[in-house]
Amino acid sequence: MDERLLAELTALKQAARGQALLEIRDQAPHLANSLNIGEIDTCAIAAHEHWHPAPHDFGWERVPGWKARQAHCNALDIALWHEQQLAGLCWASPLGSKDRIMVLYLQRNPDDRLATKGYVAPLCLSAVRYYALMLGLQWVVIKDPLPQARAAYGLDGFRQVKGIGLAYDLTRGYAALNHEE
């Protein structure tokens, strides 16, 4: 892989994470100064290991290996931190597609006392949307969403689109999505 292309993708990922933080300043100014969005690294994985109870094992420990593969160079990984506590993780990848990015894994810290409850998915999905726009993609698709999470994705503008799945159409925005079929 060309080093210049890798550097460009790294910059796009950082910009997408940063843009999501800017967006949250309008929605939840009380959280904005205590949030940080970075990459999934060994610190994030170690922090994830302390989540109790963790009802789903998404295998986050595999992410550093995935990131090292050329096939995943354009995947976006997100570790959302609130102060010193890991609040959420997300992994999204175009998987070779020219028109969509798939959100393969998205998980929030199960501690319901955290101030970030209700903000993890919107923040992560915001970063994924910005990144997908920068890559020139049309769709953000939730791959195999948990049934209990479908309603929350709907509140964030995702709709069931025939032939695509649970998707957000980047060309239409939240309000214009009406692809129920």
Backbone hydrogen bonds, N-H to C=O, Kabsch-Sander energy under -0.5 kcal/mol:
donor,donor_aa,acceptor,acceptor_aa,energy
6,L,2,D,-2.2
7,A,3,E,-2.4
8,E,4,R,-2.2
9,L,5,L,-2.6
10,T,6,L,-2.4
11,A,7,A,-2.2
12,L,8,E,-2.2
13,K,9,L,-2.4
14,Q,10,T,-2.3
15,A,11,A,-2.4
16,A,12,L,-2.5
17,R,13,K,-2.3
18,G,14,Q,-2.4
19,Q,15,A,-2.5
20,A,16,A,-1.8
21,L,17,R,-1.5
22,L,18,G,-1.9
23,E,19,Q,-2.2
24,I,20,A,-1.8
25,R,21,L,-1.0
25,R,22,L,-0.5
26,D,22,L,-0.6
26,D,23,E,-0.9
27,Q,23,E,-1.1
28,A,24,I,-3.4
31,L,28,A,-2.1
32,A,28,A,-1.4
33,N,29,P,-0.6
34,S,31,L,-2.0
35,L,32,A,-1.1
36,N,81,W,-2.1
38,G,36,N,-0.5
38,G,79,A,-2.6
41,D,39,E,-0.8
45,I,41,D,-2.4
46,A,42,T,-2.4
47,A,43,C,-2.3
48,H,44,A,-2.4
49,E,45,I,-1.6
50,H,47,A,-1.4
51,W,48,H,-2.2
58,F,56,H,-0.8
62,R,59,G,-2.3
63,V,60,W,-1.8
65,G,62,R,-0.5
66,W,62,R,-2.0
67,K,63,V,-3.0
68,A,64,P,-1.0
69,R,66,W,-1.7
72,H,69,R,-1.3
73,C,70,Q,-1.7
75,A,72,H,-1.9
76,L,92,A,-3.2
77,D,75,A,-0.5
78,I,90,C,-2.8
79,A,38,G,-2.6
80,L,78,I,-0.5
80,L,88,G,-2.8
81,W,36,N,-3.2
81,W,79,A,-0.6
82,H,85,Q,-3.1
83,E,34,S,-3.4
83,E,81,W,-0.6
85,Q,82,H,-2.6
87,A,80,L,-3.1
88,G,80,L,-1.6
89,L,107,Q,-2.6
90,C,78,I,-2.1
91,W,105,Y,-2.6
92,A,76,L,-2.5
93,S,102,M,-2.4
97,S,94,P,-2.5
101,I,139,W,-2.1
102,M,93,S,-3.0
103,V,101,I,-0.5
103,V,141,V,-3.6
104,L,91,W,-1.7
104,L,102,M,-1.1
105,Y,91,W,-1.8
107,Q,89,L,-2.6
109,N,87,A,-3.0
112,D,110,P,-0.9
114,L,111,D,-1.6
117,K,114,L,-1.6
119,Y,116,T,-2.8
120,V,116,T,-1.0
123,L,119,Y,-2.4
124,C,120,V,-2.7
125,L,121,A,-3.1
126,S,122,P,-1.9
127,A,123,L,-2.0
128,V,124,C,-2.2
129,R,125,L,-2.7
130,Y,126,S,-2.5
131,Y,127,A,-2.4
132,A,128,V,-2.9
133,L,129,R,-2.6
134,M,130,Y,-2.2
135,L,131,Y,-1.7
136,G,132,A,-0.5
136,G,133,L,-1.1
137,L,132,A,-2.7
138,Q,99,D,-1.8
139,W,99,D,-2.5
140,V,168,Y,-1.9
141,V,101,I,-2.8
141,V,139,W,-0.5
142,I,166,L,-2.9
143,K,103,V,-2.1
143,K,141,V,-0.7
144,D,142,I,-0.5
149,A,146,L,-2.0
150,R,146,L,-0.8
150,R,147,P,-0.9
153,Y,149,A,-2.1
154,G,150,R,-2.1
155,L,151,A,-1.7
156,D,152,A,-0.9
156,D,153,Y,-0.6
157,G,154,G,-1.6
158,F,153,Y,-2.3
159,R,167,A,-2.8
161,V,159,R,-0.6
161,V,165,G,-2.7
162,K,160,Q,-0.5
162,K,179,H,-0.6
164,I,161,V,-2.3
165,G,161,V,-2.7
166,L,142,I,-0.6
167,A,159,R,-3.2
167,A,165,G,-0.9
168,Y,140,V,-2.4
170,L,138,Q,-3.4
170,L,168,Y,-0.8
172,R,169,D,-1.4
173,G,169,D,-1.7
176,A,172,R,-0.6
177,L,173,G,-0.7
177,L,174,Y,-1.2
181,E,160,Q,-0.6
